[in-house]
Amino acid sequence: MTLALNEEDIKKMFVKAYNEMIRNKEDVLANFEKVLNEVTRMKRYEKEIFAFTMSLNSFLSYSPYA
């Protein structure tokens, strides 16, 4: 047997999920903040790695005999 969803069922499920999210909004926001902080921290690390790589490449390409 195949279940069919009608527009009213979809609306009810959406409202139920939305209301659940709103009830847990503090948790949702806290988790979002953790993810945002992690992404920001990763961007900083990427910049540091890039700067280090550029310095290393510059050092490795330096020749005292040039």
C-alpha positions in Angstrom: 0.0 0.0 0.0 1.4 3.4 -1.0 0.6 6.3 1.3 -0.3 9.6 -0.4 0.3 13.0 1.1 -2.0 15.7 0.4 -1.4 19.5 0.8 -3.1 19.5 4.2 -0.9 16.7 5.5 2.2 18.5 4.3 1.1 21.8 6.0 0.4 20.0 9.2 3.8 18.3 9.2 5.5 21.6 8.4 3.8 23.4 11.3 4.6 20.5 13.6 8.3 20.6 12.7 8.4 24.4 12.8 6.8 24.4 16.3 9.3 21.8 17.5 12.1 23.9 16.2 10.7 27.0 18.0 10.4 25.1 21.2 14.0 24.1 20.9 15.2 27.4 19.5 17.7 28.0 22.3 19.3 24.7 21.5 19.1 25.4 17.7 20.7 28.8 18.2 23.4 27.4 20.5 24.3 24.7 18.0 24.3 27.3 15.2 26.7 29.5 17.2 29.0 26.5 17.8 29.1 25.8 14.1 29.6 29.4 13.2 32.5 29.7 15.7 34.1 26.6 14.3 33.9 27.9 10.7 35.3 31.2 11.8 38.2 29.4 13.6 38.8 27.2 10.5 39.0 30.3 8.3 41.6 31.8 10.7 43.6 28.6 10.5 43.4 28.5 6.7 44.8 32.1 6.6 47.6 31.1 9.0 48.5 28.0 6.9 48.5 30.1 3.8 50.8 32.7 5.3 53.1 29.9 6.6 53.1 28.2 3.2 54.0 31.5 1.5 56.9 32.1 3.9 58.1 28.5 3.5 58.0 28.8 -0.3 59.9 32.0 -0.1 62.5 30.5 2.2 62.9 27.4 0.0 63.2 29.4 -3.2 65.9 31.6 -1.7 69.4 30.9 -3.0 72.4 32.6 -1.5 74.2 32.0 -4.8 71.8 34.1 -6.9 
